[in-house]
């Protein structure tokens, strides 16, 4: 079986594979081909002239320590049932690594159907959310009632984008949205009981927004963004306005959210939900982009094991001066630190800090003299990635 980019002539085959492999509303395959598909981003597995499987690389930028870096989102991974034990998905994933590296991607992310399956190829858990289930009456009395709410439309993209960027840029991994992303996000409003409202003193000066759906007595928050605690309280007040329709609010919030402390009764259901997986595509480029403490000056070596991406598999020396790193690869010497690409990806993203990695046995420190220094460099940092590709 050969892996290559999928020409336009296979559009009907793409529709058939996606409609078969993914449950959901009718026409999923048709919508993908019409609105998303481009040949240069779609890898396929071929048995002669027959398309047997496909994988799509979504080109995005994500926020990383406040800066924007390239990321390849993996999605639409699907295989015809008669070819599911022919390593089609595995071969496409391995091919995608080289494609993403050639295109300058630093990270890759995906929403797994199976964590163990994708972990075999170097991806690892990098995101989680705190899922609240709050009785609607618990929100009574929040906010002051100042300001107004406005249904959001495509005309609000500029205001929404400004709010969103200010809110999410403190997290590692959030998508740096472009207009096309907002058009897709807002395009579903009004359909299947999906709604969106902005909050502010005027439509030109929004202070927050909420995207949500209502089904079977549940107010499900898709996204809630605000510029201050006061704006957040007003959005929660808006949720309470639906008390005649719904019994509870469900929201997958960032892990650092503390909404329960705003309630008279903080005894609400909170569940940690594992989310997307992350993978470093180019270790050298990542180490050059990492935000080091400006006061740190020093040098150390790190060995990364990555059998699927040979350009990552080896020893790298970092020479850091005033927060700027010079990185050399392909070294033949002992390493101060050793880890797998999975653990390196978690540490690099900030999903876990070096101290956690040591306690969990995810990293090996060969030179204890460096251990405390490295803990000050590779710290835990809040991560967030909402939605799927």
N, C-alpha and C positions, 0 to 999 in steps of 0.2 A: 504494500500500500504506500502511496506517495502523498506527501503533504506539500501543498502549494496554495497560493492565493486563488480565490474562487472568482472566475470570470463572470461577467454579467449574464451570460447565457444560461447560468444555472439558477436563476431567480426562482423558477417554479419548483425546483428541487429544494431550495432553501425553505420556501413556504411549507412544503410538505413535511420536511424534517422537523421544523419548529412546531408546526401544528400538532404533530404526532407526539413530540417529546415533552411539550410544556402544557400543563393544564392552565386554564384561564378563559377569558372571554373569547368567543369565536373571532377569527381573523387576526390572531396574534402574528402569524407568519407573514400575512399580507402587510400589516402595519410596519413590521420590521423592514421588509424589503422596500416599501414606499418611503419611509421616513428616516431610516437609519443606515441601511446597507450601502457600503462602498466597497468595491473590489479590493482596494489596497489595504483595507483593515480586516478583511475576512479570510481566515485560513480554513482550508478544507482538506479532508482525507479522501483520496480517490482510489477506487478499485477499477483500474483502466479509465474509462470515461465516466464512470458512475460516481457521483458525490455520495459518500457514505457517512460523513460527519462534518461538523463545522465548529468554528470558534471565532469570536469577534473580539478585536482589540479596540476599545474605546479610548481615543486620545483625550486626556484631561490634564489639567494642572491642579495640584493640590497645595494647600498651605503647609509649610514646614518651617517651624520656628519663625513665623511671620512672613516668610518669603514664599514665592510660588515656584514649584519645581514640577517637571514633567512626570506624569504617571500613566501607565497603561492599564485600563480597566478591562478585566477579562469577563466576557459574558457570552450568552447564547451557546454555551458548550453543549452539544447534542449529537447523538449517534443513532443511526438506524439500529433497531433491535438485533438484526441478524449479524451486525458487525461489532457488538458490544464487548466481545472478548478478543478483539484483534488489535488492541492497544492504540486505537485511533485517537482517543482523547489524550493519552500519554504522549504520543508523537507530536500532536498539535501543540500541546503545552510546552514541550521542549523546543520546538521550532519558534514558538512565540517569544521565548526568552531572547533569542538572537535578534529577532525582528525588533523587539522593544529596545534592546541595547543599541542597535544600529541607529534607532531613531532618537536616541538621547534620553530615554526614560530612566529616571532614577528609581522609581518604585513601580510595583504592580499591585493591584488589589482585586479581590473577587468576593462574591457571595457564594459560599460553598454549599453544595448539596450534601457534602461529606467532608468534615474536617480531616479525617485520616487520609482520604484519597489525595487531597491537594497538598497536605503536609509532605507526602512522599516526594513532591516535586519542588519543595522549598518554600511554599507559602506557609504562613503561620498566623494564628489568631492575633489581631492587632487592635480590635475595637470591641466595645461592649456598651450597652445602654442600661439605664435604670428605668425599668418599666413600672410606672405608677398605675394604680387602680384606686381612684378617689371618689367616694360618694359625692354626688353633686351638691348636697346640702352642706358639705364641709367647706365649700367655697363661698358661702353666704357671708357678706359683710366685708369682703376683700375689696381694696380699691376705694376711690373717693367718688367716682362717677364723673370726674372732669374729663373733658375731651370727647371725641366722637369716633364712631366706627364707620368704615367705608368699605363696600365690596371692592376687592382688588381686581384689576384688569391688566391687560398688557400695557396700558398707559402708565402704570405704577412701577414698571420694571426698574427704572433708575433709582427711585426711592427705596424699593425693596432690596436692590442690589447693594446699596450703600449700607442699609441696616444689616443685611446678611454678612457682608464682609467684615464689618466692625464686630459682629458677634462671634463669627467662627474662626477668624484669623488667629485667635489665641490657642486654638486646638491644632494638633498635627493631624493631617490626613483629610481635612475637609476640602470639598471640591471648590476650586476657584471658578465660580459659575460665569458663563458667557451668556449672551442674549438668547442663543438657541436653547440653553438649558432652562432659562426662565420661561421661554415660550412653551417648552414641553411640560414644565412644572405647572404652569397656569392654564395650559390648554385643556386640562381635565376638569377644571372648575365648572360647576353646573351640570356635570354628568355623574350619574350613579351616586347622587347625594354627596358630592364633593363640593366644598365651599372654601372661600378665603376672604378674610377681612383684615383691613389695616386699621391701626389706632393712631390718633394724633389730634392736634389742635386744628389741623387742616389737612386736606388731601395732598398738599404740596410739601407737608412737613410731618411725615409719618414717624412715629416713635416706636412702633412695633407692628407685628402682623402675626396672624395665625391661619394656618391651612388645616382643614379638618373635614371629617365626614361624620354622618349620623346614620346609624343602623341599629335596629332592634334595641333601642333605648340606651345606646352607648355613644358618647361623644368621643371620637377617636382623633387625637391630635396628630396630624402628619408632620407639622413643623411649627414651632413657636419661637419667635425671635423678638428681642426687645433691646432697647438702648440703656435701660436703667431698671432698678427694682420697682420704681413707681409705675413704669410702663408694663412690667410683668404683672403687677397686681391688677392693673386695669384689664389686661387680657384675661386673667383668671376670673375677674368679675364678669367679663363678656361670656365666658363659658357658663357661668351661673345663670345668665339670662336665659339659657336653654333648659332650665330646670323643669319646665312644664312638659318637655319632650323627652328628656333623658334622665337616667338614674345615676350614671357615673361617668367620670372622665377617665380615659385611658391614654397614657402618654409615655413614649419611650424617650426619656430626657437624657442629656449628657450625664456622665457618671459623677461629675462634680456638682450637680444640681442638688439643692437643699429645700425644695418646695415644702416638704413635710413640716419644716420648722416655721413656716408662715401660717400654718393652720392651728386653730384652737385645739383640734384633736389630731395630733400627729400620728395616731395609730392607723396608718393606711398601708395597703399592700405595696411592697416594693420588691421587685424581682430583678436580679442582674441577668441580662440577656446577652449571650455571646453573639458577636456580629461578624463583620467582614474580616477577611484574612489579608495579610500584607506580605510583600516580598521585596527585598532589595534586588534590583536588576543589575546595578553597577556599583560594586563595593567601593572602588576607588573614587568614583564621582560622588558617592554619598559621603565618604569621609572628608572630601574637599568641601562639601556643602554644609556639613554639620556645624552647628553654632557652639563653639568652644568658649569657655570662660575667658574674658579678655585679659585677665591677670595671669593666665597659665602659660608657662614656658617649659617645654620639656619634649622628650622623645620616647616613644615606645613602639613595640611591634605587636601585631595582631594576626593570628592565623584563622582564616575562614575556610570551612569545608563546604564545598558546593560542587557536587559531581555532575550537575546538569548544566552549569555555566562555567566552563573552564577559566574564563577571564576573572572570575571571582575566587577560584580555588587556589589558595596560596597564602603567602605571608606578605603583609604590608607594613611599611615603616611610616609612622607619623612623626613629623617634626613640627611642633606647634610653637609659635611665637606671637604673643599678644593676640591670641584668639584666631590666628590664621594658620592653617595646616598645609604643609607640603607633604604629599603622599607619594611614596615609591612602592612599586609592586615587583613581583617576580623575584623575591629575595631568597637566598639560600642560607638561612640562619635560623637559630631557635627563636621562638616567639614568646613574648611576655604573657600573651593572652591567647586562648584558643576557644573557638565555638563553631557551631554549625550555622549555615545561612539562615535557618529558621530562627535561632536564638539571636543572631546578629540583627535580623530584621526587626524583632520585637524591641531590642535595646536601642537600635538606631531611631526607630519611630518614637520611642519614649513610652511605649505601652508598659514596659517594665524598666526599672532602673538596674544599674549594675549590682547593687546590693541584693535586690530580689533575685536576679539571675544567679548569683552565687548561692543564695539560700536554696534555690530550686534545682541546683545542679546543672544549670543550663550553660555555664561558662567555666572554663578552667583558667585559673591564675597561676602561672608558673613562676612569677617573680613577685613575692609578697610586698616588696618595697614599693611597687607601683599600685598596690590595691587601693589604698586610701585616695591617692591622686585620681585614679580612674573613677572612683565613686563620685568625685566632685565634677567629673566631666560628663559621664553617662548617667544622667538622672532621669527619673520618671517624669513624663510630661503628658498632660491630658490629651487624649486622642478622640476623634469623632469623625464618623463617616455615616451620613444619613442616606437611606434609599439604596437602590440597586441600579446597575447600568442597563 
